[in-house]
């Protein structure tokens, strides 16, 4: 009877160890994916900022060339 309990305990411990190892691997993969997504987000942020800068430059150029709008009052 004691042997049965020990076998059951050993099986549960082995399953727990395997699960922990699988979770460690998953954590590593998720960290890599997270890093990749951070880099992608940073690249997109830089692209958006460049587009905004272009719009600002166009707006400045248009503002200096366009006549002032009449003010209503």
N, C-alpha and C positions, 0 to 999 in steps of 0.2 A: 504494500500500500504506500509506504514512504517512497519507494522507487517511482511509483506512478506520479506522485506529487513532484518529485525532483525532475522527472522527464517533462512534465507539464510546465514547470517553472523554467527549465532550460529552453524549451521551445518558445515560451513567451519572451524570454530574455533575448534569444536569437532573433525573433521577429522584431523586437524593439530595436535591436542593433541595426538590422537591415533597414528598417524604416528611418532611423536616424541618418544612416548613410545616404539613403535616397533623398531625404530632405536636405542634407548638406549639398548634394549635387544640384538639387533644384534651386537652392539659395544661390549657389555660384552662378548658375545659368541666369537667374533673375537679376543678379547684380550686373552681369555682363550686358544683359538686355537693357537694363536701366541706364547704364553708362552710354550705350549706343543711342538710346532715346534722348538722353541729355545732349549728346553731341548733335543729333539731328535737330533738336529744338533750338540749340544755339545757332546752327547754320540757318534755320528758317528765320530766327530773330534778326540775324545779320542781313538776310535778304530783304526782309520787311523794312528794316531801318534804311537800307539803301534806296528802296522805292520811295519811302517817305522823304528822304533827302532830295530825290529827283523831283518829287511833287513840290517840295518847298522851293527848289531852285526855279522850277517853271513858274510857280506863283510869284516869286520875286521878280522874275523877268517880265511876266505879264503885268505885274503891278507897276513897274517902272515905265512900261510902254503904253499902257492903257490910260485913257483920260479918266480923271476923277469923276465918279458918279455924282450927279447933282443931289444935294441934300434936300430932303423934304422937311418941312418944318412948320 
